[in-house]
């Protein structure tokens, strides 16, 4: 809702596949066509920090929280295996110091903003800071930097972001212009931010992906189910297409009526990609229509990573029509 003080910042999703153009070769005035499919993937590493200006004393809401996401997934089973041995006394102390520095940075930024923006200090305000990077795998297995993100969000509104290409801070609102001016004057801050996004963040992403390489690169095909259920209106029925158990999360799911792809203008409702308990994904789309509708409905699912292509046809109406015509003969 627009009046909600907390706007969720969603990490950029991963695993976008790109197809290289096919190659055309000439030999002895004849053409040889070689279709070369160079699947590349985009992956992301994102950190999101959320701080309240004061404790809210509500279950599940803490004054300060930090979350890291690899390929838009916050929980990775292999993290415990690889990081636990390093959590000795020295490692724990370093982790606490780093967390404290982040906390102080976010809280000091919030306090500065409250003072210079004439906000009432007794009110509850929310600051979110998101930073991370996105990379694309190359044919030789390396990861190429695509873009970085470093942005601040205050009370649900974009406040400040870093333009990595031009190495300047961007202020989308008037209240942030003073901060932009001061931060633009600190050259070392801009150089550090750019260096972190393009190098250090990419190195950490490659390292994390190496920890879970076997699991991450193992594509899992979707299971596709097409079924109906009762609607609230007696004359209607709801047709649902469910794809579940697929990894990575990029998938194409379409419900077609007589060959035409249905959209939200046709009443199509989608859940979007949702995580399963085993780090795979699911997606559920449904559409409601009259029971008397004799159209042909098809659910088409394409999962490029696993090379899975499924078409399922809802044939109940076709059977009813066939039975009805048979009785007339």
C-alpha positions as CSV (number, residue, x, y, z in Angstrom):
1,X,0.0,0.0,0.0
2,X,1.2,3.5,-0.7
3,X,0.7,4.6,2.9
4,X,2.7,1.7,4.3
5,X,5.9,3.0,6.0
6,X,7.9,-0.1,5.1
7,X,8.4,-0.9,1.4
8,X,10.0,-4.2,0.7
9,X,13.1,-4.0,-1.5
10,X,13.3,-7.1,-3.6
11,X,16.7,-8.4,-4.7
12,X,17.2,-8.6,-8.4
13,X,16.4,-12.1,-9.6
14,X,18.9,-14.4,-11.2
15,X,19.5,-16.8,-14.0
16,X,18.4,-14.9,-17.1
17,X,19.3,-17.0,-20.2
18,X,20.7,-15.5,-23.4
19,X,20.8,-17.3,-26.7
20,X,23.7,-16.4,-29.0
21,X,22.8,-15.9,-32.7
22,X,23.2,-18.9,-35.0
23,X,26.3,-19.0,-37.2
24,X,26.1,-19.0,-41.0
25,X,29.0,-20.5,-42.9
26,X,29.7,-20.6,-46.6
27,X,31.4,-23.4,-48.4
28,X,31.6,-24.0,-52.1
29,X,28.7,-21.6,-52.7
30,X,26.5,-23.6,-50.3
31,X,25.3,-22.6,-46.9
32,X,25.9,-24.6,-43.8
33,X,23.8,-23.6,-40.8
34,X,25.1,-24.3,-37.4
35,X,22.7,-23.3,-34.5
36,X,24.9,-22.4,-31.6
37,X,23.1,-22.0,-28.3
38,X,25.4,-20.3,-25.8
39,X,23.4,-20.3,-22.6
40,X,24.7,-17.6,-20.2
41,X,23.3,-17.0,-16.8
42,X,23.1,-13.8,-14.7
43,X,23.6,-14.2,-11.0
44,X,23.3,-11.8,-8.1
45,X,24.6,-11.2,-4.6
46,X,22.6,-8.7,-2.6
47,X,22.7,-7.5,1.0
48,X,19.7,-5.7,2.6
49,X,19.9,-3.9,5.9
50,X,16.8,-2.6,7.7
51,X,16.8,-0.3,10.7
52,X,14.1,1.3,12.8
53,X,14.7,4.7,14.5
54,X,13.7,3.1,17.8
55,X,12.5,-0.4,19.0
56,X,9.0,-1.2,17.9
57,X,8.4,-4.1,20.4
58,X,6.6,-6.2,17.8
59,X,7.1,-9.9,17.2
60,X,9.5,-10.5,14.3
61,X,10.5,-6.8,13.9
62,X,13.9,-6.0,15.3
63,X,15.6,-2.6,15.6
64,X,18.2,-3.8,13.1
65,X,18.2,-6.7,10.7
66,X,20.7,-7.8,8.0
67,X,20.0,-10.3,5.2
68,X,22.2,-11.6,2.4
69,X,20.8,-13.2,-0.8
70,X,22.6,-15.2,-3.4
71,X,20.6,-15.6,-6.6
72,X,17.7,-14.1,-4.7
73,X,17.7,-17.0,-2.2
74,X,18.3,-16.0,1.5
75,X,18.9,-19.5,2.8
76,X,21.7,-21.7,1.6
77,X,22.3,-25.1,3.3
78,X,26.0,-25.2,2.2
79,X,26.7,-21.9,4.1
80,X,26.8,-23.7,7.5
81,X,29.1,-26.4,6.1
82,X,31.7,-24.0,4.6
83,X,31.5,-21.1,7.1
84,X,31.1,-23.0,10.4
85,X,34.8,-24.1,10.6
86,X,35.8,-20.5,10.4
87,X,33.6,-19.4,13.2
88,X,36.4,-19.6,15.8
89,X,36.8,-17.0,18.5
90,X,38.6,-14.7,16.2
91,X,36.1,-15.1,13.4
92,X,33.2,-14.4,15.7
93,X,34.8,-11.3,17.0
94,X,35.5,-10.0,13.5
95,X,31.9,-10.8,12.5
96,X,30.6,-8.8,15.5
97,X,32.9,-5.9,14.7
98,X,31.7,-5.8,11.0
99,X,28.0,-6.1,12.1
100,X,28.5,-3.3,14.6
101,X,30.1,-1.1,12.0
102,X,27.2,-1.6,9.6
103,X,24.7,-1.0,12.4
104,X,26.4,2.3,13.4
105,X,26.6,3.4,9.7
106,X,22.9,2.8,9.2
107,X,21.8,4.4,12.5
108,X,24.1,7.4,12.1
109,X,22.7,8.0,8.6
110,X,19.2,7.8,10.0
111,X,19.9,10.2,12.9
112,X,21.6,12.7,10.5
113,X,18.6,12.5,8.2
114,X,16.1,13.1,11.0
115,X,18.0,16.1,12.3
116,X,18.4,17.9,9.0
117,X,15.0,17.0,7.6
118,X,13.0,18.3,10.6
119,X,11.4,15.0,11.4
120,X,10.1,14.4,14.9
121,X,12.6,12.3,16.7
122,X,9.9,10.5,18.7
123,X,8.2,9.1,15.6
124,X,9.1,5.7,14.2
125,X,11.1,5.8,10.9
126,X,12.6,3.1,8.7
127,X,15.8,3.1,6.7
128,X,16.7,0.4,4.3
129,X,20.1,0.0,2.6
130,X,20.6,-2.4,-0.2
131,X,23.9,-3.0,-2.1
132,X,25.2,-5.8,-4.2
133,X,26.2,-6.8,-7.7
134,X,25.0,-8.7,-10.7
135,X,27.3,-10.8,-13.0
136,X,27.0,-12.9,-16.1
137,X,28.8,-16.2,-16.6
138,X,31.2,-16.4,-19.6
139,X,32.0,-19.4,-21.8
140,X,35.3,-19.9,-19.9
141,X,33.4,-20.2,-16.6
142,X,34.4,-16.8,-15.3
143,X,31.9,-14.2,-14.1
144,X,31.6,-10.8,-15.9
145,X,30.4,-7.8,-14.0
146,X,27.1,-6.5,-15.3
147,X,26.0,-3.8,-12.8
148,X,26.1,-2.8,-9.2
149,X,23.6,-1.4,-6.8
150,X,23.9,0.7,-3.7
151,X,20.8,2.5,-2.6
152,X,19.0,3.9,0.4
153,X,15.2,3.8,1.0
154,X,13.6,6.0,3.7
155,X,10.1,5.4,5.1
156,X,9.2,3.5,1.9
157,X,10.6,6.1,-0.5
158,X,13.8,6.0,-2.6
159,X,16.2,8.4,-1.1
160,X,19.7,8.0,-2.5
161,X,21.5,5.7,-5.0
162,X,24.9,5.3,-6.5
163,X,25.4,5.6,-10.3
164,X,28.2,3.2,-10.9
165,X,28.8,4.2,-14.5
166,X,29.2,7.9,-13.8
167,X,30.5,7.5,-10.2
168,X,28.0,9.9,-8.7
169,X,25.2,9.8,-6.2
170,X,21.7,10.3,-7.4
171,X,19.0,12.1,-5.4
172,X,15.5,11.4,-6.6
173,X,13.9,13.7,-4.0
174,X,14.7,17.2,-2.8
175,X,15.4,16.1,0.8
176,X,18.4,14.0,-0.4
177,X,20.1,16.7,-2.4
178,X,22.2,17.9,0.5
179,X,23.5,14.4,1.2
180,X,24.2,13.9,-2.5
181,X,26.3,17.1,-2.6
182,X,28.4,16.1,0.5
183,X,28.9,12.5,-0.6
184,X,29.9,13.5,-4.2
185,X,32.6,15.7,-2.7
186,X,34.2,12.6,-0.9
187,X,36.2,11.1,-3.8
188,X,37.5,8.2,-1.7
189,X,33.9,7.2,-0.9
190,X,32.9,7.0,-4.5
191,X,36.1,5.1,-5.5
192,X,35.5,2.6,-2.6
193,X,31.8,2.1,-3.5
194,X,32.7,1.5,-7.2
195,X,35.6,-0.8,-6.3
196,X,33.4,-2.8,-3.9
197,X,30.6,-3.3,-6.4
198,X,32.8,-4.2,-9.4
199,X,35.5,-6.3,-7.7
200,X,35.0,-7.3,-4.1
201,X,31.3,-8.1,-4.4
202,X,31.9,-10.1,-7.6
203,X,34.7,-12.0,-5.8
204,X,32.4,-12.9,-3.0
205,X,29.7,-13.9,-5.3
206,X,32.1,-16.3,-7.2
207,X,33.3,-17.6,-3.9
208,X,29.7,-18.3,-2.6
209,X,28.7,-19.9,-5.9
210,X,31.8,-22.1,-5.7
211,X,30.6,-23.3,-2.3
212,X,27.3,-24.5,-3.7
213,X,28.4,-25.0,-7.3
214,X,27.1,-28.6,-7.6
215,X,23.7,-27.7,-6.2
216,X,23.4,-24.4,-8.0
217,X,24.4,-25.7,-11.5
218,X,22.2,-28.8,-11.3
219,X,19.0,-27.8,-13.0
220,X,15.8,-29.4,-11.8
221,X,12.9,-29.7,-14.3
222,X,9.4,-28.7,-13.2
223,X,6.5,-31.0,-12.5
224,X,3.4,-29.6,-14.2
225,X,-0.2,-30.1,-13.1
226,X,-3.4,-28.8,-14.6
227,X,-6.6,-29.0,-12.6
228,X,-9.9,-27.3,-11.8
229,X,-11.7,-26.3,-8.6
230,X,-15.0,-24.7,-7.7
231,X,-15.4,-21.0,-7.9
232,X,-17.5,-18.8,-5.6
233,X,-19.9,-18.2,-8.4
234,X,-21.9,-21.4,-9.1
235,X,-21.8,-21.0,-12.9
236,X,-18.0,-20.6,-13.0
237,X,-15.0,-22.8,-12.6
238,X,-11.3,-22.1,-11.9
239,X,-8.6,-23.7,-14.0
240,X,-5.1,-23.8,-12.3
241,X,-1.7,-24.6,-13.8
242,X,1.0,-25.4,-11.3
243,X,4.7,-25.8,-12.0
244,X,6.8,-26.9,-9.1
245,X,10.2,-28.3,-8.1
246,X,12.1,-26.4,-10.8
247,X,15.6,-24.8,-10.4
248,X,16.8,-22.3,-11.3
249,X,13.9,-20.0,-10.9
250,X,13.5,-18.5,-14.4
251,X,10.5,-20.1,-16.1
252,X,7.9,-19.4,-18.7
253,X,4.3,-20.4,-17.8
254,X,1.4,-19.4,-20.0
255,X,-2.3,-20.4,-20.1
256,X,-3.8,-20.2,-23.5
257,X,-7.5,-20.1,-24.6
258,X,-7.9,-21.4,-28.2
259,X,-4.2,-20.6,-28.8
260,X,-4.2,-17.0,-27.4
261,X,-2.1,-16.3,-24.3
262,X,-4.2,-15.0,-21.5
263,X,-3.2,-11.9,-19.5
264,X,-4.3,-10.2,-16.4
265,X,-6.8,-8.3,-18.6
266,X,-8.5,-11.7,-19.1
267,X,-8.6,-12.3,-15.4
268,X,-5.4,-14.3,-15.2
269,X,-3.9,-14.4,-11.7
270,X,-0.4,-15.5,-11.0
271,X,1.5,-16.3,-7.8
272,X,4.8,-15.5,-9.3
273,X,7.8,-17.6,-8.4
274,X,7.8,-18.8,-4.8
275,X,10.5,-20.8,-3.0
276,X,9.9,-24.4,-1.9
277,X,11.4,-25.9,1.2
278,X,14.2,-27.6,-0.8
279,X,15.4,-24.4,-2.5
280,X,13.5,-25.2,-5.7
281,X,10.7,-23.0,-6.9
282,X,7.0,-23.2,-7.8
283,X,4.5,-21.0,-9.7
284,X,0.8,-21.2,-9.8
285,X,-1.4,-19.4,-12.4
286,X,-5.2,-19.6,-12.6
287,X,-8.1,-18.2,-14.5
288,X,-11.9,-18.3,-13.9
289,X,-14.5,-18.8,-16.6
290,X,-18.0,-20.1,-17.2
291,X,-18.6,-23.8,-17.0
292,X,-20.4,-23.6,-20.3
293,X,-17.2,-22.3,-22.0
294,X,-16.2,-24.9,-24.6
295,X,-12.9,-23.3,-25.5
296,X,-9.7,-25.3,-25.5
297,X,-7.3,-24.4,-22.7
298,X,-3.6,-25.2,-22.7
299,X,-1.0,-24.7,-20.1
300,X,2.5,-24.3,-21.6
301,X,5.6,-24.4,-19.5
302,X,9.2,-23.8,-20.6
303,X,12.2,-24.2,-18.4
304,X,15.3,-23.5,-20.4
305,X,17.8,-24.6,-17.8
306,X,16.5,-28.2,-17.7
307,X,15.4,-28.1,-21.4
308,X,11.9,-29.0,-20.2
309,X,8.9,-28.1,-22.4
310,X,5.4,-29.2,-21.3
311,X,2.0,-28.7,-22.9
312,X,-1.1,-29.8,-20.9
313,X,-4.6,-29.5,-22.3
314,X,-7.7,-29.2,-20.2
315,X,-10.0,-31.7,-22.0
316,X,-13.0,-32.0,-19.7
317,X,-15.1,-29.6,-21.8
318,X,-14.0,-31.4,-25.0
319,X,-15.3,-34.6,-23.6
320,X,-18.6,-33.1,-22.5
321,X,-19.1,-31.6,-26.0
322,X,-18.2,-34.9,-27.6
323,X,-20.7,-36.8,-25.3
324,X,-23.4,-34.3,-26.0
325,X,-23.0,-34.5,-29.8
326,X,-22.9,-38.3,-29.6
327,X,-26.3,-38.2,-27.9
328,X,-27.8,-36.1,-30.7
329,X,-26.7,-38.6,-33.4
